[in-house]
Amino acid sequence: MGAKESHQRHQEGHSSKASREINSQLEHFFSIVANGDRVSRANFVNYFPEVGRPLAERLFTCISPSEPESTKQKCAELLSRILSVATTSAQSSVYIATFSGITLKPQEVTNLLESALKFSLLSAGIPEQRSDADNHAIGALASELTSKSMITSAVEWMDVNCPELFTEMHRTLVGWLRGQESCSFASVDGEFSGRLLCKAWWWILQSSLPSIFTKKTKHRSTQQSTGTAEEPALDNLWDLLYSSSDHGLSTNRLQHHVFGYRGPTLMILSCDEEYVYAVAVDTEWREGTQSWGGSSCCIMRLSPDVQKLEEGDNMIFFNDRSRNMPRGISVGRNPKKRVLTFKEGMEVVEHNHKSVPVRTLEVWGCGDSAVRTAQARQKKMELKDAERAAKVKLPGQWEDNPDRLLLELGGVKVNHAEQFARD
């Protein structure tokens, strides 16, 4: 009995210590928003920068649904739970419950996704203004989540398909609560203007793909303290290598712009019936008669729904020369049942057991700037070699060529044009 009581006291002491440690992280926050033991909605919301106030409004509504004030203790309970989150699954559970409650409601889930997208865009230095394509993508993702009905089912789906949707929002919120996060954001314009890859799909892919594709960088707060806030913003963006809208839709044009890029790439495809796919390739592109690709390769459907379809090695097949094998590009681990098969010429793709026209195809480079620079250097060398080869003169003149003398000795006349000119 004594041992049991001792164990209970030890557990209580450990729990109390953990509680004090968590609450100590909120000292800065409460020193600004609390008036004694009371916290007003206005003080709570206005503590945060403008970009974070919609999220703050939602948090305070969870703490005090109908009253303009609450106690410091009630605020600390929710905020301490947020600070203690240690996994992406826990993040998903906390924020879905905060915005929507136990049962998932379409508008509340949409509001949550819009907030999470905004934080990811601003943290990467991308203007937060959304396009129709962004709204369509958010709507499709919200429908997917609300179709699960319950939080547990939605979290399980997110764990498989896009586990880090709320990571940037959570990181920024925790920094604000601790008084550590700056609210200044760098801005990079034009990266998605007129492209198939919209901001919302960029965010979904950033939260879904392995880190080799996402260019994870140091926390912005660290960079901002050293005055280099623009660097991580640029590093989080991908480089457009090929676009069928700009370069034409053909295997040759894709090879010209993508081959030689020795880093991970992301191919985005749109075809008829509003289907959009993303193919993540973790190795340099090559042509041959064998499937290739490493363990981080992945294919996702982005529209009309969001779904991770396949991942793993030997997923890519690209044959442009051999007549003994199917020509074109195909994607999928099962050679007898590929997810995508481009017909020769790239203008038609087969998916879901039917062939449809390709609308737009883009390939984005996901490596660092050194990879892009190396590709450009290689292309420049290849161009110089081609120009040099074109300028090489044939040995001697035709008049002095031994082949001409042999032909004439054999009775073959080889100067018809000259004879005709003299006549």
C-alpha positions in Angstrom: 0.0 0.0 0.0 2.8 2.4 0.9 4.6 1.7 -2.4 1.4 2.4 -4.3 0.8 5.7 -2.5 4.5 6.6 -3.1 4.1 5.8 -6.8 0.9 8.0 -7.0 2.7 10.9 -5.3 5.6 10.5 -7.7 3.1 10.6 -10.7 1.4 13.7 -9.3 4.7 15.4 -8.7 5.8 14.7 -12.2 2.5 15.9 -13.6 2.6 19.1 -11.6 6.2 19.7 -12.8 5.1 19.3 -16.4 2.2 21.6 -15.9 4.4 24.3 -14.4 6.9 23.9 -17.3 4.1 24.3 -19.9 2.5 27.3 -18.0 5.9 29.0 -17.8 5.9 29.2 -21.6 2.8 31.4 -21.4 4.2 33.9 -18.9 5.0 36.4 -21.7 1.5 36.0 -23.2 -0.4 36.4 -19.9 1.8 39.4 -18.8 0.2 41.2 -21.8 -3.4 39.9 -22.1 -4.4 39.2 -18.5 -6.0 41.6 -16.1 -5.6 39.8 -12.8 -7.2 36.5 -13.3 -9.4 37.6 -16.2 -8.7 37.7 -19.9 -10.9 39.6 -22.3 -11.6 38.5 -25.8 -10.3 41.8 -27.2 -7.0 41.5 -25.3 -6.6 37.9 -26.3 -7.2 38.5 -30.0 -5.3 41.8 -30.3 -2.2 40.1 -28.8 -1.6 38.4 -32.1 -0.5 40.0 -35.4 -3.3 40.8 -37.8 -2.7 37.6 -39.8 -3.2 35.5 -36.7 -6.4 37.2 -35.4 -9.0 35.0 -37.2 -7.3 32.0 -35.6 -7.2 33.8 -32.2 -10.9 34.5 -32.5 -11.6 30.8 -33.0 -9.4 29.8 -30.1 -11.1 32.2 -27.7 -14.5 31.0 -28.9 -13.5 27.5 -27.9 -12.4 28.8 -24.5 -15.5 31.0 -23.9 -18.3 30.4 -26.5 -20.6 33.2 -25.4 -18.9 35.4 -22.8 -16.6 38.4 -23.6 -14.2 37.3 -20.9 -12.7 34.1 -19.4 -10.3 33.1 -16.7 -6.6 32.8 -17.1 -6.9 29.1 -16.0 -9.3 28.3 -18.8 -7.2 30.0 -21.4 -4.1 28.2 -20.1 -5.8 24.8 -20.4 -6.4 25.1 -24.2 -3.1 26.9 -24.9 -1.1 24.5 -22.8 -2.6 21.6 -24.8 -1.5 23.4 -28.0 2.0 23.9 -26.7 2.3 20.2 -25.7 1.5 18.9 -29.2 4.3 16.7 -30.3 3.1 14.9 -33.4 1.4 15.8 -36.7 -1.5 13.5 -35.7 -2.0 15.5 -32.5 -1.8 18.8 -34.5 -4.6 17.6 -36.8 -6.8 16.5 -33.9 -6.4 19.7 -31.9 -7.0 22.1 -34.8 -9.9 20.2 -36.3 -11.6 20.0 -32.9 -10.9 23.7 -32.3 -12.5 24.8 -35.6 -15.2 22.2 -36.1 -15.9 20.2 -32.9 -16.4 16.5 -32.7 -18.4 16.2 -35.9 -16.9 17.8 -39.0 -18.8 20.7 -40.5 -18.0 21.8 -44.1 -17.7 25.6 -43.5 -15.7 25.2 -40.3 -13.3 22.8 -42.0 -13.0 25.2 -45.0 -12.2 28.0 -42.6 -9.5 25.9 -40.9 -7.9 25.0 -44.3 -7.9 28.6 -45.4 -6.2 29.7 -42.2 -3.5 26.9 -42.5 -2.9 27.8 -46.2 -2.4 31.5 -45.3 0.2 30.7 -42.7 2.1 28.4 -45.0 2.1 31.0 -47.8 3.2 33.9 -45.7 5.9 31.9 -44.0 7.3 31.0 -47.5 7.1 34.6 -48.6 4.2 33.9 -51.1 1.4 36.5 -51.3 -1.7 35.1 -49.6 -4.2 36.2 -52.3 -6.0 33.1 -53.6 -7.1 32.3 -57.1 -10.2 30.3 -58.3 -7.9 27.3 -58.6 -6.8 27.7 -55.0 -10.5 27.9 -53.8 -11.3 24.9 -55.9 -8.5 22.9 -54.3 -9.5 23.9 -50.8 -13.1 23.0 -51.5 -12.0 19.5 -52.7 -9.8 19.0 -49.7 -12.6 20.2 -47.3 -15.1 17.8 -49.0 -12.6 14.9 -48.5 -12.2 15.7 -44.8 -15.9 16.2 -44.0 -16.8 13.0 -45.8 -15.0 11.2 -42.9 -17.6 12.5 -40.5 -15.5 12.0 -37.4 -12.2 13.6 -36.3 -10.5 10.3 -35.8 -11.3 9.2 -39.4 -10.2 12.5 -40.8 -6.9 12.4 -38.9 -6.2 8.8 -40.1 -6.7 10.0 -43.7 -4.4 13.0 -43.1 -1.7 10.8 -41.6 -1.6 8.8 -44.9 -2.1 11.6 -47.5 -1.0 15.0 -46.1 0.2 14.8 -42.5 1.8 18.2 -42.3 -1.1 20.4 -43.4 -1.1 22.4 -40.1 2.6 22.3 -39.3 3.4 25.8 -40.3 0.4 27.3 -38.6 1.2 25.4 -35.4 4.8 26.4 -35.4 4.0 30.1 -35.9 1.2 30.0 -33.2 3.6 28.4 -30.7 6.2 31.0 -31.4 3.7 33.8 -30.9 2.5 32.3 -27.6 6.1 32.1 -26.3 6.8 35.7 -27.6 9.5 34.3 -30.0 8.0 34.7 -33.4 8.4 37.8 -35.5 5.4 38.8 -37.6 7.3 40.2 -40.6 7.2 38.2 -43.8 9.3 38.5 -47.0 7.4 38.5 -50.3 8.1 36.7 -53.5 5.8 37.6 -56.4 4.9 35.8 -59.6 6.0 32.3 -58.9 2.5 30.8 -59.5 1.1 33.4 -61.9 -0.5 31.6 -64.9 0.7 28.2 -63.9 -1.1 24.9 -63.5 0.5 24.4 -60.0 -1.5 26.7 -57.8 -0.7 27.9 -54.3 -3.1 25.4 -52.6 -1.7 22.4 -54.4 1.8 23.6 -53.6 0.8 23.7 -49.9 -0.8 20.2 -50.1 2.2 18.8 -51.8 4.6 20.4 -49.3 2.6 18.7 -46.5 2.5 15.3 -48.3 5.8 14.6 -49.9 9.1 13.5 -48.3 11.5 16.2 -47.3 13.7 15.7 -50.3 11.1 17.5 -52.3 10.1 20.2 -49.9 13.3 22.1 -49.2 12.8 22.3 -45.5 14.7 25.2 -44.1 15.6 26.7 -40.7 12.8 28.4 -38.8 12.0 31.8 -40.1 12.4 33.3 -36.6 16.1 32.3 -36.7 16.6 33.8 -40.1 14.8 37.0 -39.3 17.0 37.5 -36.2 20.0 37.5 -38.6 18.4 39.8 -41.2 18.1 37.1 -43.9 14.4 36.5 -44.0 14.2 36.5 -47.8 16.4 33.4 -48.1 14.1 30.7 -46.7 11.2 32.2 -48.7 13.1 31.6 -51.9 14.4 28.2 -50.8 10.8 27.0 -50.2 9.8 27.6 -53.8 10.3 25.2 -56.7 11.9 26.1 -60.1 9.8 25.7 -63.2 11.8 23.6 -65.7 9.3 22.8 -68.3 5.8 24.0 -69.2 3.8 22.7 -72.2 2.1 26.1 -72.3 5.5 27.8 -72.8 7.6 25.2 -74.5 5.1 23.0 -76.4 3.8 19.5 -75.6 6.3 16.9 -76.9 8.7 14.3 -75.6 11.6 16.2 -77.2 10.8 19.5 -75.5 10.4 17.8 -72.1 13.8 16.1 -72.5 15.5 19.3 -73.6 14.3 21.2 -70.5 14.3 18.5 -67.8 17.2 16.2 -68.7 20.5 17.2 -67.0 18.7 18.4 -63.8 20.3 16.2 -61.2 17.8 16.6 -58.4 14.3 15.7 -57.4 11.5 16.9 -59.7 7.7 17.2 -59.6 5.5 16.7 -62.7 2.0 18.2 -62.7 -0.4 16.9 -65.3 -3.9 18.1 -66.1 -6.2 16.2 -68.5 -9.8 16.2 -69.5 -12.6 15.8 -67.0 -10.7 18.0 -64.5 -8.3 15.3 -63.4 -4.9 16.6 -62.1 -2.0 14.4 -61.0 1.3 15.1 -59.3 4.3 12.7 -59.9 7.2 13.2 -57.6 10.5 11.8 -59.0 13.4 11.6 -56.6 16.2 11.0 -59.1 17.5 12.5 -62.3 15.4 11.8 -65.4 16.7 9.3 -68.0 15.6 7.4 -71.0 15.9 3.6 -71.3 14.1 0.3 -71.3 14.1 -0.3 -67.6 11.9 1.3 -64.9 13.7 3.6 -62.5 13.2 5.9 -59.5 14.0 5.7 -55.8 11.9 4.9 -52.7 10.7 8.5 -52.3 8.9 8.5 -55.7 5.2 9.1 -55.4 2.1 9.8 -57.4 -0.9 11.8 -56.1 -4.2 12.8 -57.5 -5.0 16.4 -56.8 -8.3 16.7 -58.5 -11.2 16.0 -58.4 -10.2 14.6 -55.0 -6.9 14.4 -53.1 -5.4 11.0 -52.8 -2.0 9.5 -52.6 -2.1 6.6 -55.1 1.3 4.9 -55.1 4.8 5.4 -53.7 8.0 3.5 -53.9 10.9 2.7 -56.2 11.0 1.8 -60.0 7.9 3.8 -60.7 9.0 5.7 -63.8 9.4 4.3 -67.3 10.6 6.5 -70.2 11.5 4.9 -73.5 12.0 7.1 -76.6 14.3 4.9 -78.7 13.8 1.2 -78.5 11.3 -0.3 -80.9 11.0 -3.5 -78.9 9.4 -1.7 -75.9 6.3 0.6 -75.6 7.4 4.1 -76.4 6.6 7.1 -74.2 6.4 7.7 -70.4 4.4 5.6 -67.9 4.1 6.0 -64.2 3.3 3.2 -61.7 5.0 0.3 -60.0 3.1 -2.5 -61.7 4.2 -2.7 -65.4 1.0 -4.4 -66.3 -1.2 -1.8 -64.6 0.4 1.7 -64.7 -1.4 4.6 -63.1 -0.5 6.9 -66.0 0.7 6.1 -69.5 1.6 8.8 -72.0 1.2 7.8 -75.6 4.0 8.6 -78.0 4.0 12.4 -78.6 2.7 13.2 -75.1 -0.6 14.5 -76.3 -2.7 11.7 -74.9 -2.6 10.0 -71.5 -4.2 6.8 -70.4 -5.7 6.7 -66.8 -8.6 5.0 -65.2 -8.8 2.6 -68.2 -9.4 5.3 -70.8 -7.4 7.7 -73.0 -7.9 11.4 -72.7 -6.1 14.5 -74.2 -3.4 16.1 -72.1 -4.3 19.8 -71.3 -1.2 21.0 -69.5 2.1 19.5 -68.3 4.6 21.1 -66.0 7.9 19.8 -64.5 9.2 21.7 -61.4 12.7 21.3 -60.0 12.8 20.7 -56.3 16.5 20.8 -55.7 18.5 23.8 -54.4 19.8 26.6 -56.6 23.1 24.8 -57.2 21.3 22.0 -59.1 19.6 24.5 -61.4 22.9 26.3 -61.9 24.7 23.0 -62.8 22.0 22.1 -65.3 22.3 25.6 -67.0 26.1 25.2 -67.1 25.8 21.8 -68.7 23.2 23.0 -71.3 25.6 25.9 -72.2 28.5 23.5 -72.7 26.3 21.2 -74.9 25.3 24.2 -77.1 29.0 25.3 -77.5 30.0 21.7 -78.5 27.2 21.6 -81.1 28.2 25.0 -82.5 31.8 23.9 -82.7 30.9 20.6 -84.5 28.8 22.6 -87.0 31.8 24.7 -87.9 34.3 21.9 -88.6 35.2 21.9 -92.3 35.4 18.7 -94.5 39.0 17.7 -95.2 40.1 19.4 -98.5 38.0 20.6 -101.4 36.0 18.4 -103.8 38.2 19.3 -106.7 41.2 17.8 -104.9 39.4 14.9 -103.4 40.9 11.4 -104.3 37.3 10.0 -104.6 36.7 12.4 -107.5 39.8 11.2 -109.3 38.9 7.6 -108.9 35.4 8.2 -110.3 36.7 10.0 -113.3 39.2 7.2 -114.0 36.3 4.9 -114.0 34.6 6.9 -116.6 32.1 8.6 -114.3 31.6 12.3 -115.1 31.3 14.3 -111.8 31.3 17.9 -113.0 27.9 18.1 -114.8 27.0 21.4 -113.2 30.3 23.0 -114.1 30.1 21.8 -117.7 26.5 23.0 -118.0 27.5 26.4 -116.7 30.3 26.7 -119.4 27.8 25.7 -122.1 
